[in-house]
Amino acid sequence: MKIQILDRKISIGEIKKLADFWYGTMIKGTVDIELRKVALGGDYHIESSEMLTSSGSKFEDVWGFNIRFEEKPEGVLEFDSMVNIKPNFGNRSRSINSEEIMKKATEIIYQFVDLK
């Protein structure tokens, strides 16, 4: 199965089907907060990050996230990714330090994935 750049909102069932191909209990993804794009899938966040950057996204605008299904059947969104380490852009951790960026990323992700 290929990493997908989403062009529509997908259901929790579709997300779980994608997740089953890689990890089963979770799926990795990346979000471009400027071009408002979301990519899901891959063994590593860098794979979907590179897919977004090769389609016009800038590295500094792309942030990694996970959707985990262990705690809640509808999934839990978390920002924990090596892609998020961007010291040149003020982010030195695997999470997102900026409240504004996290809020924007969350809003865009929820436009494409139905976690309710």
Secondary structure as GFF3:
##gff-version 3
##sequence-region A 1 116
A	DSSP	beta_strand	4	5	.	.	.	ID=ss1
A	DSSP	alpha_helix	12	22	.	.	.	ID=ss2
A	DSSP	beta_strand	26	32	.	.	.	ID=ss3
A	DSSP	beta_strand	37	40	.	.	.	ID=ss4
A	DSSP	alpha_helix	45	54	.	.	.	ID=ss5
A	DSSP	three_ten_helix	59	61	.	.	.	ID=ss6
A	DSSP	beta_strand	62	68	.	.	.	ID=ss7
A	DSSP	beta_strand	76	78	.	.	.	ID=ss8
A	DSSP	three_ten_helix	82	84	.	.	.	ID=ss9
A	DSSP	three_ten_helix	87	89	.	.	.	ID=ss10
A	DSSP	alpha_helix	99	112	.	.	.	ID=ss11
###
